[in-house]
Amino acid sequence: MNKNPAPDIPEAGSKPSRWIFLLYALIAITLVMFFWYRNEGAPEETTWQDFVEKMLIPQDVEKLEVVNGQKVNVFIKTSKYNDPKYSSLASKMAKNLKVPLYYYTIGSVDVFYNQLHEAEQGMPLNQQVPVTYINKNDWGWTILMWILPFLLLVFLWSRMLRGTSSGMQGMNTSIFNFGQSQARVTESGNKSTITFAQVAGMDEAKEEISEIVKFLKNPTFYTRLGAKIPKGILLVGPPGTGKTLLAKAVAGEAGVPFFSLSGSEFIEMFVGVGAARMRDLFAKAKAKAPSIVFIDEIDTIGRVRGKAYSLQSNDERDSTLNQLLAELDGFDTSTGVIVLAATNRGDILDSALLRPGRFDRHIHLELPNINERKAIFLVHLKPVKTGQDVNVDQLASQTPGFSGADIANICNEAALIAARSEKNSVDQADFNQAVDRVIGGLEKKSKVISPSEKRRIAFHEAGHVITGWFLPHATPALKVSIIPRGKSLGAAWYLPEEHQIVTREEFLDTISMALGGRAAEELVFGEISSNALDDLEKATKQAYSMVVYYGLSNALGHLSYYDASGRTEQSLVRPYSEKTAEIIDDAVRQLIEGAYAKATEILTNHRNQLDDLAELLIRKEVVYQEEIRQITGHLPTNQKQNYVSQRRSI
C-alpha cells in the first residue's frame, strides 16, 4: 500500500471548480446589475437654453445646486411633478426622496453666475431661484474604477494558469510552485507494466542495470563485502536503441519509487527555476529512499561548459547543471538514491558530470546485431497475428543497422499493410513490403516519368547492381526497382555483411559501387545528369572519412583528425592548416576519380549484362537477385557469409 499518496488534484467539473465558477458568475451578475440600475433614478441631462425657457421662466425650479464647480443639479418643485413634461421622469425617482430631475454642465462658476443673474433680470427678489454650492466625492465609484481592472487582471491570470495546469495534467504549474519538481513518480501502487522480459537484444546492459535493482532490494548482499553501488549510471547510445525502455523496465522491476522526467522540464522562462526543481527532485527522492531518479535527454542541461561554447552559454542551464553536480556530491550510496540518465549525445556532456563519484558507470548501447534483432523481432511479434510463412531469421538478416524502434515500426507497418489488404494474418510478403517502406519510403507509382527518364533511371540502377556484382568487396543486390519511393526515383536493396572492421579495399569498392550509376549514364548516354546527387554525397563523405579520420590515405599517412569529445564540430576553427586542407581535398579527389574509373572499367567489360538488366527493369520495374544471377551468369564475386556473435570466455 502506498504510504505517501499524491495529493488529490481537483479535476474539471469537480465541486471546487463549480463553486469557483458560481462565484465568478455572481460577481459578473452583480457588476451588470450595478451598471444597469446605476442610471435608474439619475437626473437627465439638459442644456442651458432648455433650462431657461422650459423651467426657469415658467418658475418651475425650486433650487439649483452647483456640484464641484462643474455641474448644476436642477430641483423641480414637487407640485409640478404632475406636469406632463416632468411626469415620466419624476415617476422614476424615489417618492419620498428629494432628488434633482435635471442637470447641465458649466464651464466655470463665474460664467454660470453671470448667466443666471442676466436670466433673472426683472424677476421679483422672492421669485429668484436659490443657489447652493457644494463639493462632494463619489468614493465608492472611484474605488470601484480602481479595483475593477485589477480584479479583471487577476481573473484572467488565474484562468490562464488553471488552463496551463489542466493542460499539463496538474503537474504543479501554478505561480506559487514553479520551483517544485514535475517528475512522474512510479511506486508500488502505480507499477510500470514494462519489465526486463520485454527488453530484448541488450543482455550486457540488462545485466548491469539488474545489479542496481538487486542492490535496492537487498543492499546487505553487497555492503557485507564493502561494495558500494554507483551513484549515477549513464545510458549512451544512438536514438531508438532502447535507453528509455531500459529505464522503464527498471521502474517495473525495482519495486521502489521511480522518479522520471526529461532534462527539458528543468528549463522555464523564470530564472532559477531549474536549480529549484533540481533541489526539490532530490529532496523528494531522499524522502522516499530507497529510490531511483531517471533524467532522460540529460544533454539538455548537462552540455559541456567551456570557451568554445561561450557564444551558446545559457546561465539558467549552467545553474541547473551546477545544482545537479552539487546534489550528486551531497549524498552517498547509503541514502539509497540512484540516478539514471540517458542521452544520445554523450560526446557533448560536461566532463565534471562524467567523473567518478557522480556518473561512475557508463553503459553504451549499440545498434543490435543479427541475433539481437531476432530477439527484438520476437518481442514485437507477440501481439501480431502472423502467418505460417513468417521467417524471423530472414527478417533479422534483412534489417542490418536497424534499431529497436525501427523494428517495432516494421512490425506495425506490416500489420497495417495486412489490414489494408483485409487479410486474416500478417505474412512474409507484408513484412517485406514494410521493410521496403521503412527503408525507401512510400511507393509513388502515380509519379509522372517520361520514357526517356525511365530509361535513364533503369541504366543508372543497373549500373549500381552490375558494379557491385563484380567487385570483390562490394555487397551484391537483393533486388532493384525503378518505382519511385520517397524522394528517390529508383532504389536497390543490399544485405551488407556485419563486421566491425572495414579495410581500405572495402571502402574503395563501396565508393565504386556508389558511383556505378553515374558511370553507367556516361557510358550509355554519353552525358551525366543530376540523378546521382545522393550517390555523390555518400561517396564524398566516405572518401573524406578515409582521409581525415581513418588514416587510409597515403597523402596524410597515419594521421587522424577525429575528435571523440565532439568539440571540433562546434569549433569555428579547423584542427588543421590551409595547406593540410589542400592536401585533403586532393586526396579525396584522387580516391573518387580512381573509384569512378574502376566502376567505368567494370561496366565496359560487362556492357551486355548492363543492357540486359536495364531492359528487364524497364519491362518489369522490379528485378530480384535470382534474375540478376541469370543475367550475369554466375554468383556475385563477394558471396554473402553467415555470421554469429562470438563471445570470449575467461
C-alpha positions, 0 to 999 in steps of 0.5 A: 500500500502506498504510504505517501499518496499524491495529493488529490488534484481537483479535476474539471467539473469537480465541486471546487471548480463549480463553486469557483465558477458560481462565484465568478458568475455572481460577481459578473451578475452583480457588476451588470446589475450595478451598471444597469440600475446605476442610471435608474433614478439619475437626473437627465441631462439638459442644456442651458437654453432648455433650462431657461425657457422650459423651467426657469421662466415658467418658475418651475425650479425650486433650487439649483445646486452647483456640484464641484464647480462643474455641474448644476443639479436642477430641483423641480418643485414637487407640485409640478411633478404632475406636469406632463413634461416632468411626469415620466421622469419624476415617476422614476425617482424615489417618492419620498426622496428629494432628488434633482430631475435635471442637470447641465454642465458649466464651464466655470462658476463665474460664467454660470453666475453671470448667466443666471443673474442676466436670466433673472433680470426683472424677476421679483427678489422672492421669485429668484431661484436659490443657489447652493454650492457644494463639493462632494466625492463619489468614493465608492465609484472611484474605488470601484474604477480602481479595483475593477481592472485589477480584479479583471487582471487577476481573473484572467491570470488565474484562468490562464494558469488553471488552463496551463495546469489542466493542460499539463495534467496538474503537474504543479504549474501554478505561480506559487510552485514553479520551483517544485519538481514535475517528475512522474513518480512510479511506486508500488501502487502505480507499477510500470507494466514494462519489465526486463522480459520485454527488453530484448537484444541488450543482455550486457546492459540488462545485466548491469542495470539488474545489479542496481535493482538487486542492490535496492532490494537487498543492499546487505548482499553487497555492503557485507563485502564493502561494495558500494553501488554507483551513484549515477549510471549513464545510458549512451547510445544512438536514438531508438536503441532502447535507453528509455525502455531500459529505464522503464523496465527498471521502474517495473522491476525495482519495486521502489519509487521511480522518479522520471522526467526529461532534462527539458522540464528543468528549463522555464522562462523564470530564472532559477527555476531549474536549480529549484526543481533540481533541489526539490527532485532530490529532496523528494527522492531522499524522502522516499529512499530507497529510490531511483531518479531517471533524467532522460535527454540529460544533454539538455542541461548537462552540455559541456561548459567551456570557451568554445561554447561561450557564444551558446552559454545559457546561465539558467542551464549552467545553474541547473547543471551546477545544482545537479553536480552539487546534489550528486556530491551531497549524498552517498550510496547509503541514502539509497538514491540512484540516478539514471540518465540517458542521452544520445549525445554523450560526446557533448556532456560536461566532463565534471558530470562524467567523473567518478563519484557522480556518473561512475558507470557508463553503459553504451548501447549499440545498434543490435546485431543479427541475433539481437534483432531476432530477439527484438523481432520476437518481442514485437511479434507477440501481439501480431497475428502472423502467418505460417510463412513468417521467417524471423531469421530472414527478417533479422538478416534483412534489417542490418543497422536497424534499431529497436524502434525501427523494428517495432515500426516494421512490425506495425507497418506490416500489420497495417499493410495486412489490414489494408489488404483485409487479410486474416494474418500478417505474412512474409510478403507484408513484412517485406513490403514494410521493410521496403517502406521503412527503408525507401519510403512510400511507393509513388507509382502515380509519379509522372516519368517520361520514357526517356527518364525511365530509361535513364533511371533503369541504366543508372540502377543497373549500373549500381547492381552490375558494379557491385556484382563484380567487385570483390568487396562490394555487397551484391543486390537483393533486388532493384526497382525503378518505382519511385519511393520517397524522394528517390526515383529508383532504389536497390536493396543490399544485405551488407555483411556485419563486421566491425572492421572495414579495410581500405579495399572495402571502402574503395569498392563501396565508393565504386559501387556508389558511383556505378550509376553515374558511370553507367549514364556516361557510358550509355548516354554519353552525358551525366545528369543530376540523378546521382546527387545522393550517390555523390554525397555518400561517396564524398563523405566516405572518401573524406572519412578515409582521409581525415579520420581513418588514416587510409590515405597515403597523402596524410599517412597515419594521421587522424583528425577525429575528435571523440569529445565532439568539440571540433564540430562546434569549433569555428576553427579547423584542427588543421592548416590551409595547406593540410586542407589542400592536401585533403581535398586532393586526396579525396579527389584522387580516391573518387576519380580512381573509384569512378574509373574502376566502376567505368572499367567494370561496366565496359567489360560487362556492357551486355549484362548492363543492357540486359538488366536495364531492359528487364527493369524497364519491362518489369520495374522490379528485378530480384537477385535470382534474375540478376544471377541469370543475367550475369551468369554466375554468383556475385564475386563477394558471396554473402557469409553467415555470421554469429556473435562470438563471445570470449570466455575467461 
